[in-house]
Amino acid sequence: MSRKEKLVLVTGGGRGIGKEIVEALAAAGYDVAFSYRNSASTAEVLRATLEQQYPTQKFTVLRADLANTDEVDALAQELANWSDLYGFVHNSGAPYDKLAAMIDQPRAEQIMQINFWAMTRLAAAALRPMMRARAGRIVGIGSIVAHQGAQGNASYAATKGAMASYMKSLAVEVARKGVTANVIAPGYVDTEMLAAYEGNRELVEKQIPCGRFARPNEIAGLVCYLLSPEAGYITGAELTIDGGLSASVGIKN
């Protein structure tokens, strides 16, 4: 099976890191389906652009609110029947900045639904065609905060920690079926999600050994590698991409 006959689903593919992942996969020769929640016009523009650039490949746009369990179930039922599904990349994620003692449980549960439970439901459905074909790749976009204490990140970090633990067990369960499961754990990435912290950017960059935020295309490049044939022996891994931040002893001034 050639890459152009392999379909990859990317959640949250309409903008930010997700958009970069979709574009990188298209350039690598994959057919790509990607979901969005609110950015319909942006998603359609991206699809039209990709169809023009890669006329022999297929691009599908799917609207799904991953906070809505019914919509997640509907998407899961659809992708379970995609006979050519080769890859599933769970990029969708919602932040929640709140001190641990002040967490609003309904909001925290919604974040867990988007960042974790939606992923497990979709991964379970994606595994059906992957295991039938005895070939597949599952990648979750996690975060270094899953293992690094960060003020105000308790709920968000918990969702990413759950993702990492789940993926390790999944990897063990499906390895002999030809399916790999891995997590990419970025640090600070230059996207709209971090725009609210722009005032502290200079201070943060001084504490990153590489001296800058990650570029979205650098995350996308790692996703593409994990979907490649050369990465077939990598599974159950959590790959950090943070410019050396989590490897360093930070001194805040």
Phi, psi and omega in degrees: 000125179280166181298325182291348176262003180255129182257136177237132175260130178239119176278145180063044186267007185277341183201172177060219180300321181300318179298318178297322178295314179300314181295320180292320178294321177298316180295332179279355175103006181275152162283142185226131168248138179219146182258159175215165178250305184242337188273061184299312183296319179297318181295318181292323176297318179297316179298315181298321179295316181292321179296327178287320182286325185230073187296342181268358181253162182252137179228128185235135178251132182232129177268125180205126174268107186287354173280346181260112185296328178294319179290325176296316179298319180296318178293320179298318179296325180290311185287339177297338181260005178279103186294336182259015181290121182247327184225146174228120180243113178269096180260335182304138179196146179238136179276162173205103182263108181200136177300146187305321183285351184244014183296133173270115188300315178302320178292319179297322178293325177295319178296319178295323178298313182291310188280333186235301187296323176299320179298315183294322179294315181289323178297319179299320179290319181296330182295334183299302178292329180295315182288328175296322180275350184055042178197129178181161181224129174239128182227130175250139176267105182264221181193150177292342180290348176299335183235002180237123178298131180219126182302128177084002185251016187305308183293313181299315179299323180297322179294321181284328174293321177297319178301313182296317180293317179300315185294327178296314179293319178300317181302318180294322185289329188247001184303317182286354176264006178083015182248134176253155180218121184218163177237136171256128184245092178284160169265232177282125180240139184284081180226174179299332183300332181260008181299328181294342182255016185302328181295336180257007187301314183300318179296317181295315182297330178294336182265356176267120182310322178284349173079014181200166172284158175290150173270141181306325181293339177287325175292316180299322179297322179290323175300313180300320179297317181295337177272352185280160177300328182294342182262015184297341181259006177260114177206149183073017184260152171240107187262115182277136176222087189221019178067020179090004185300311183285348177271347186260163173262104185285139174238109183272130179251000000 
